Amino acid sequence: MHIAIDACCWSNRRGFGRYTRELVTSLVREQSMHRYTLVVDAATAAQGEFPEDASLEVVRTREQPTRAAAAAGARSPSDLWRMSRAASRIPADAFFFPAVYSYFPILRRVPTVVTFHDAIAENHPRLIFPGLRSRLFWWLKCRAALSQADRILTVSESARTRLAAAFGRAAPPISVVHEGPGGIFRPLEDADRARAVLARYHLPEGLPLLLYVGGISPHKNLGRLLEAFARLLRETPCHLALVGDHSGDSFFGCYSELVDACRARSIERAVTFTGFVSNEDLVALYNAATAFVLPSLEEGFGLPAVEAMACGLPVAASRRGALPEVLGSAAVFFDPEDAVGMAAVLARLLTEGPLRESLRAAGLAQASRYSWSAAARETIRVIEDVSAVRARGAG
């Protein structure tokens, strides 16, 4: 089967990009009985390193789609037309969009699978979009994708339930395919590397390090984390590192508000915003930290928490969205809207060595349940299924 894949999210530094790179690379390398063509804009094609066994269909657009589809932006009709026309000329047997974020219409009937990672934009629109215009564009894009998709992919049972509720009868069948930690995320026995990465990001040695990794966005609930951290500091000396791109990110952000919150609580010296961190440095940070925290109001999967577990880092997480499902009994949980309770959970995690050791072992076991190889096998199964269903209908 010839499968065309939208690869415009390849260079995105958030979850859409990681999902696209990891899953598509596994598809091309491990499901090699099929032929793959990656449809990508020229700017992304110049930035990315793509699997050698995949063909590239490079489309020249005025603006990079992942930048144009930003929270405050909109993709131009001419760029959408260029992407649609080029993709529709590919004689593919099926089309796969790893993220609805960069969706564009296919101008012919072809079995189509679209990944909706979560329903966060539907459940928390004011935390995702800065205004009504961007909400409208998102709604229109999602409805176009729903009308064309034979199947939706999503990344957890929790996300499937929320998407079905959000889209109702408009939703085609929804299949769950989990994400997984990349092979680079593992325990390290390299104290020098840990010290070097702490120094690189100006993080103190000798203090317990609490680590967050993800977007610097309102729905991640980092303001409440800072409130809890200020309480924690009264009893437990420690440092908080917030890892995430806050300068080049196209998503709706709240970096300046968080900096102001640190100053207002007089905790700015105990909090470090690292900015974007490479995978190599991120592995070292996971291994150098004392505990990981993910306080989001909703997650479709929560991949950074699974990556932390794969590195042997104990995890504390919000009791919302997919996190209880994905992390199971291998994490400790808190109400993300209760700063006092969050601080109490973090204090236990930072001060109770036996608890951390227990969570380390449980986390390694839990993370081993997920892999991109398994995701690739399950994704191919879905694409083959929708193709067979369409063929039977045509017959």
BALUM-610732 format. One line per field, with one value per residue (C-alpha): y, z, x; residue number from 0. Coordinates in nm, 4 decimals, padded with zeros to 6 digits. Each point is the difference from the previous one (the first is absolute). Layout:
<vexgus>
north [Y  ...]
up [Z  ...]
east [X  ...]
num [NUM  ...]
</vexgus>
This chain:
<vexgus>
north [00.0000  00.3534  00.2270  00.3780  00.1779  00.3669  00.0783  00.3761  -00.0341  -00.1660  00.2946  00.1024  -00.0019  -00.0958  -00.3290  00.0120  00.0056  -00.2743  -00.2230  00.0569  -00.0651  -00.3061  -00.1691  00.0678  -00.1084  -00.3262  -00.0508  00.0430  -00.2105  -00.2790  -00.0265  -00.0118  -00.2182  00.3290  00.2964  00.3457  00.3531  00.2856  00.3240  00.2928  00.3741  00.1327  00.1718  -00.3168  -00.2116  00.2194  -00.0417  -00.3690  -00.3288  -00.2470  -00.3806  -00.0919  -00.2627  00.2499  00.2197  00.3723  00.2169  00.3534  00.2796  00.3648  00.2106  00.3641  -00.0877  -00.3109  -00.1715  -00.0567  00.3711  00.1137  -00.2255  00.1650  00.0990  00.3584  -00.0820  -00.1453  -00.1946  00.1770  -00.1499  -00.0006  -00.2052  -00.2438  -00.0348  -00.0719  -00.2709  -00.1536  00.0009  -00.1536  -00.2682  -00.0875  -00.0713  -00.2767  -00.3403  -00.1177  -00.2744  00.1739  00.3317  00.0486  00.3258  -00.0445  00.3211  00.1866  00.3119  00.0051  -00.1553  00.1033  -00.1458  -00.2836  00.0738  -00.3594  -00.2952  -00.1920  -00.1900  00.2552  -00.0276  00.3142  00.0155  00.2203  -00.0077  00.1261  00.2147  00.2711  00.2730  -00.0986  -00.0277  00.3008  00.2360  00.3144  -00.1645  -00.1042  00.2909  00.3721  00.1015  -00.0980  00.0187  -00.2734  -00.2134  00.0292  -00.1031  -00.3019  -00.0988  00.0242  -00.2039  -00.2714  -00.0248  -00.0306  -00.2741  -00.1841  00.0067  -00.1545  -00.2477  -00.3656  -00.0509  00.2167  -00.1047  00.1213  -00.0852  -00.1166  -00.1285  00.3235  00.2037  -00.2267  00.0577  00.3767  00.0216  -00.2052  00.2315  00.3137  -00.1016  -00.2154  -00.1368  00.1837  -00.2328  -00.3017  -00.3153  00.0753  -00.2375  00.0272  -00.0363  00.0889  00.2060  -00.1186  00.1207  00.0140  -00.2395  00.2855  00.0328  -00.2408  00.0005  00.1312  -00.0754  00.3091  00.2496  00.2268  00.0329  00.0851  00.2691  00.1421  00.0345  00.1604  00.2541  00.0645  00.1075  00.1750  -00.2497  -00.0472  -00.3174  -00.1363  00.1093  -00.2245  00.0813  -00.0035  -00.0242  00.0954  -00.0629  00.1213  00.3085  00.3329  00.0367  00.0846  -00.3466  -00.1488  00.1647  00.1302  00.2979  -00.2394  -00.1979  00.3183  00.0634  -00.3538  00.0344  00.3214  -00.1916  -00.2911  00.2290  00.1098  -00.3481  -00.1721  00.1663  -00.0939  00.1379  -00.0095  -00.0284  00.0748  -00.1484  00.1229  00.2400  00.3395  00.2188  -00.1820  -00.1870  00.0604  -00.1116  00.2311  00.0622  00.1571  00.0401  00.3676  -00.0632  -00.2825  00.2160  00.2656  -00.2661  -00.1074  00.3579  00.0573  -00.3091  00.0830  -00.3410  00.1102  -00.1214  -00.3469  -00.0362  -00.0438  00.0273  -00.1953  00.0637  -00.2723  -00.2966  -00.2587  -00.3678  -00.0725  00.2630  -00.0938  -00.3597  00.1314  00.2337  -00.2853  -00.1957  00.2916  00.1050  -00.1205  -00.0118  00.0910  00.1934  00.0370  00.2248  00.0310  00.0608  -00.2583  -00.2201  -00.2279  -00.2305  00.1740  -00.1162  00.1986  -00.1882  -00.3337  00.1146  00.0945  -00.3445  -00.1648  00.1819  -00.1218  00.3372  -00.0089  00.1806  00.2122  00.0864  00.1587  -00.2263  00.1240  -00.1099  -00.3024  00.0173  -00.2494  -00.2395  00.0276  00.0132  -00.2462  -00.0798  00.1034  00.3690  00.2054  00.2287  00.3304  00.2251  00.2584  00.2744  -00.0570  00.1692  -00.1084  -00.3644  00.0225  00.1407  -00.2818  -00.2688  00.1617  00.0291  -00.3731  -00.0801  00.2176  -00.1089  -00.3698  -00.2093  -00.3351  00.1505  00.1194  -00.3412  -00.1714  00.2394  -00.0330  -00.3771  00.0248  00.2793  -00.1960  -00.2918  00.2260  00.1827  -00.3321  -00.0649  00.2741  00.0162  00.1661  -00.3427  -00.1110  00.3305  -00.0519  -00.3535  00.1159  00.3041  -00.2126  -00.2339  00.2942  00.1324  -00.3460  -00.0428  00.3268  -00.0776  -00.3436  00.1456  00.2647  -00.2677  -00.2198  00.3003  00.0809  -00.3626]
up [00.0000  -00.0797  00.3029  -00.0186  00.3296  00.0957  00.1490  00.0446  00.3802  -00.0278  00.1342  00.2659  00.3453  00.1902  00.0241  -00.3563  -00.1359  00.2258  -00.0797  -00.3753  -00.0044  00.2244  -00.1466  -00.3664  00.0387  00.1593  -00.2748  -00.2788  00.1613  00.1546  -00.2207  -00.3206  -00.1917  -00.0902  -00.2035  00.1591  -00.1398  00.2482  -00.0982  00.1467  -00.0511  -00.1281  00.3264  00.2026  -00.2657  00.0333  00.3790  00.0455  -00.0314  -00.1485  -00.0345  -00.3079  -00.1141  -00.0285  -00.3020  00.0509  -00.1704  00.0743  -00.0352  -00.0156  00.2273  00.0956  00.3685  00.1939  00.0861  00.3659  00.0379  -00.1978  00.2076  00.3214  00.2723  -00.1306  -00.3685  -00.2969  -00.3053  -00.3298  -00.2515  -00.2660  00.2201  00.0880  -00.3714  -00.0798  00.2675  -00.1023  -00.3708  00.0436  00.2412  -00.2168  -00.2979  00.1881  -00.1089  00.3598  00.1274  00.3358  00.1666  00.3617  00.1972  00.3235  00.1346  -00.0900  00.0780  -00.3535  -00.1784  -00.3548  -00.2221  -00.2426  -00.3306  -00.0875  00.1711  00.1828  00.3312  00.2612  00.3633  00.2150  00.3479  00.2523  00.3003  00.2521  00.0506  00.1980  -00.2529  00.0212  00.3799  00.0832  -00.3013  00.1950  00.1155  -00.3541  -00.2205  00.0622  -00.1768  -00.1780  -00.3466  00.0736  00.1675  -00.3134  -00.2279  00.2224  -00.0054  -00.3809  -00.0417  00.2361  -00.1715  -00.3404  00.1339  00.1619  -00.3251  -00.1930  00.2557  -00.0193  00.3424  00.2792  00.1903  00.3529  00.2704  00.3046  00.1039  00.1900  -00.3164  -00.1961  00.2528  -00.0029  -00.3806  -00.0405  00.2432  -00.1700  -00.3585  00.0537  -00.3186  -00.2124  00.1200  -00.2116  00.1847  00.2429  00.0585  00.2820  -00.0721  00.2913  -00.0259  00.1436  00.1265  -00.2533  00.0467  00.1135  00.3237  00.2495  00.3322  -00.0235  00.2217  -00.0851  00.2844  -00.2070  -00.2707  00.2606  00.1527  -00.3430  -00.0979  00.3354  -00.0554  -00.3598  00.1136  00.3164  00.2306  00.3498  00.1144  00.3457  00.0146  -00.0814  -00.3577  -00.1002  -00.3786  -00.2341  -00.3764  -00.2508  -00.1445  00.1801  -00.0594  00.2177  -00.0044  00.1438  00.3323  00.0766  00.1942  00.2528  00.0042  00.0931  00.2803  00.1305  -00.0412  00.2054  00.2817  -00.0399  00.0323  00.3494  00.1327  -00.2643  -00.1666  -00.3687  -00.3549  -00.2822  -00.3673  -00.2587  -00.3297  -00.3142  -00.2902  00.1071  -00.2750  -00.3320  00.0782  -00.2300  00.2612  00.2392  00.2838  00.3442  00.0643  00.1005  00.2433  00.1629  00.0331  00.1688  00.2299  00.1065  00.0851  00.1875  00.2134  00.0374  -00.1353  -00.3180  00.1245  00.0653  -00.3457  -00.3319  -00.3415  -00.2173  -00.3377  -00.2635  00.0936  -00.2442  00.0515  00.1033  00.2750  00.0946  00.0738  00.2285  00.1765  00.0580  00.1538  00.2068  00.1481  00.3260  -00.1184  -00.2976  00.0171  -00.2605  00.1340  -00.3193  00.0044  -00.2785  -00.2007  -00.2917  00.0968  00.2050  -00.1861  00.2079  00.3116  -00.1773  -00.1227  00.3591  00.1209  -00.2718  00.1486  00.3512  00.1231  00.2529  -00.1246  00.1633  -00.2298  -00.0263  00.0577  -00.3256  -00.3604  -00.1090  00.2693  00.2473  -00.2893  -00.1555  00.3189  00.2041  00.3484  -00.0942  00.0921  00.2843  -00.0850  00.1135  -00.0797  -00.2436  00.1406  00.3617  00.0546  00.3650  -00.0888  -00.2892  00.2317  00.2501  -00.2679  -00.1307  00.3533  00.0539  -00.3294  00.0686  00.3598  00.0102  -00.1502  00.0222  -00.1888  -00.2786  -00.0274  -00.0206  -00.2694  -00.1913  -00.0334  -00.0777  -00.2521  -00.1942  -00.0256  -00.1035  -00.2666  -00.1536  -00.0931  -00.2645  -00.3155  -00.3404  -00.1626  00.1460  -00.1041  -00.3580  -00.0149  00.1333  -00.2293  -00.3084  00.1133  00.0130  -00.3425  -00.1542  00.1586  -00.1293  -00.3455  00.0013  00.1166  -00.2748  -00.2595  00.1069  -00.0200  -00.3498  -00.1037]
east [00.0000  00.1153  -00.0611  00.0329  00.0690  -00.0237  00.3436  -00.0412  00.0261  00.3428  00.1997  -00.2541  00.1641  -00.3140  -00.1869  -00.1358  00.3537  00.1344  -00.2986  00.0391  00.3756  -00.0059  -00.3066  00.0756  00.3629  -00.1167  -00.2572  00.2524  00.2734  -00.2063  -00.3084  00.2031  -00.2454  -00.1707  00.1212  -00.0044  -00.0100  00.0387  -00.1728  00.1884  00.0338  00.3330  00.1017  -00.0544  00.1721  00.3096  00.0056  -00.0776  00.1847  -00.2449  00.0165  00.2018  -00.2499  -00.2853  -00.0651  -00.0489  -00.2598  00.1231  -00.2555  00.0993  -00.2176  00.0264  00.0053  00.0927  -00.3336  00.0840  00.0782  -00.3046  -00.2285  00.1234  -00.2439  -00.0232  00.0524  -00.1845  00.1150  -00.0517  -00.2475  00.2730  00.2361  -00.2772  -00.0772  00.3657  00.0179  -00.3324  00.0781  00.3462  -00.1223  -00.2972  00.2269  00.1829  -00.1377  -00.0267  -00.2269  -00.0471  00.0793  00.1099  00.0076  00.2050  -00.1564  -00.3174  00.2039  00.1480  -00.3001  -00.0900  -00.2764  00.0758  -00.1736  -00.0845  -00.1592  00.2709  -00.0132  00.1094  00.1088  00.0443  00.1541  -00.1789  00.2326  -00.2538  -00.3092  00.1789  -00.0847  -00.3658  -00.0081  00.2220  -00.0219  00.0936  00.3226  00.0983  -00.1071  00.0472  -00.3212  -00.3206  00.1575  00.2537  -00.2688  -00.2134  00.2869  00.0705  -00.3680  -00.0141  00.3193  -00.1203  -00.3383  00.1691  00.2281  -00.2917  -00.1958  00.2901  00.1370  -00.0988  00.1539  00.1355  00.3094  00.0581  00.2498  -00.2007  -00.3405  -00.0507  00.0599  -00.2353  -00.2805  00.0509  00.0206  -00.3177  -00.1783  00.1335  -00.0808  -00.3091  -00.1521  00.2563  00.2758  00.0960  00.1160  00.2862  00.2930  00.2539  00.3724  00.2278  00.3161  00.3317  00.3366  00.2818  00.2908  00.2234  -00.2012  00.1576  00.1864  00.3567  00.2976  00.2001  00.0422  00.2260  -00.2652  -00.2624  00.2223  00.0767  -00.3655  -00.0865  00.2751  -00.1105  -00.3458  00.1228  -00.1691  00.1421  00.1746  -00.0725  -00.3659  -00.2982  -00.1044  -00.3648  -00.0407  -00.2860  00.0204  -00.2575  -00.1616  00.0085  -00.3741  -00.3018  -00.1596  00.3192  -00.0998  00.3483  -00.1331  -00.1535  00.3264  00.1879  -00.2497  00.0574  00.3753  00.0051  -00.1733  00.2405  00.3030  -00.1079  00.0763  00.2155  00.3022  -00.0098  00.0120  -00.2553  00.0993  -00.2689  00.1176  -00.1748  00.0342  -00.1335  00.1447  -00.0444  -00.3207  -00.2982  -00.2547  -00.1815  00.2457  00.0115  00.3730  -00.0086  -00.2871  00.1973  00.3111  -00.2149  -00.1481  00.3500  00.0909  -00.3257  00.0655  00.3723  00.1023  00.1758  00.3406  -00.1442  -00.1606  00.1801  -00.1627  00.2423  -00.1618  00.0202  00.2212  00.1368  -00.0831  00.3589  -00.0119  -00.3550  00.1047  00.2726  -00.2462  -00.2454  00.2863  00.1333  -00.3355  -00.1530  -00.3612  -00.2186  -00.3277  -00.2757  -00.2813  -00.2104  -00.3734  -00.0269  00.2373  -00.0787  00.2872  00.2709  00.3110  00.2557  -00.1139  00.0528  00.3430  00.0875  -00.1084  00.2089  00.3009  -00.0833  -00.1294  -00.2893  -00.3116  -00.2711  -00.2889  -00.3407  -00.2983  -00.1570  -00.0309  00.1991  00.2678  -00.1523  -00.0662  00.3463  00.2081  -00.2055  00.1275  00.3547  -00.0558  -00.1438  -00.2903  -00.1499  -00.2949  00.1454  -00.2228  00.1102  00.3376  00.0148  -00.0563  00.2464  00.2675  -00.0608  00.0416  00.3192  00.1393  -00.0515  00.1664  00.3035  00.0538  -00.0961  00.2777  -00.1862  -00.2953  00.2296  00.1676  -00.3374  -00.1209  00.3271  -00.0434  -00.3709  00.0598  00.2611  -00.2433  -00.2906  00.2024  00.1076  -00.3654  00.0156  00.2124  00.0021  00.0462  -00.3328  -00.1570  00.1214  -00.1458  -00.3352  -00.0098  00.0637  -00.2767  -00.2425  00.1062  -00.0307  -00.3422  -00.1454  00.1418  -00.1648  -00.3332  00.0093  00.0870  -00.2911  -00.2325  00.1230  -00.0523]
num [0  1  2  3  4  5  6  7  8  9  10  11  12  13  14  15  16  17  18  19  20  21  22  23  24  25  26  27  28  29  30  31  32  33  34  35  36  37  38  39  40  41  42  43  44  45  46  47  48  49  50  51  52  53  54  55  56  57  58  59  60  61  62  63  64  65  66  67  68  69  70  71  72  73  74  75  76  77  78  79  80  81  82  83  84  85  86  87  88  89  90  91  92  93  94  95  96  97  98  99  100  101  102  103  104  105  106  107  108  109  110  111  112  113  114  115  116  117  118  119  120  121  122  123  124  125  126  127  128  129  130  131  132  133  134  135  136  137  138  139  140  141  142  143  144  145  146  147  148  149  150  151  152  153  154  155  156  157  158  159  160  161  162  163  164  165  166  167  168  169  170  171  172  173  174  175  176  177  178  179  180  181  182  183  184  185  186  187  188  189  190  191  192  193  194  195  196  197  198  199  200  201  202  203  204  205  206  207  208  209  210  211  212  213  214  215  216  217  218  219  220  221  222  223  224  225  226  227  228  229  230  231  232  233  234  235  236  237  238  239  240  241  242  243  244  245  246  247  248  249  250  251  252  253  254  255  256  257  258  259  260  261  262  263  264  265  266  267  268  269  270  271  272  273  274  275  276  277  278  279  280  281  282  283  284  285  286  287  288  289  290  291  292  293  294  295  296  297  298  299  300  301  302  303  304  305  306  307  308  309  310  311  312  313  314  315  316  317  318  319  320  321  322  323  324  325  326  327  328  329  330  331  332  333  334  335  336  337  338  339  340  341  342  343  344  345  346  347  348  349  350  351  352  353  354  355  356  357  358  359  360  361  362  363  364  365  366  367  368  369  370  371  372  373  374  375  376  377  378  379  380  381  382  383  384  385  386  387  388  389  390  391  392  393  394]
</vexgus>
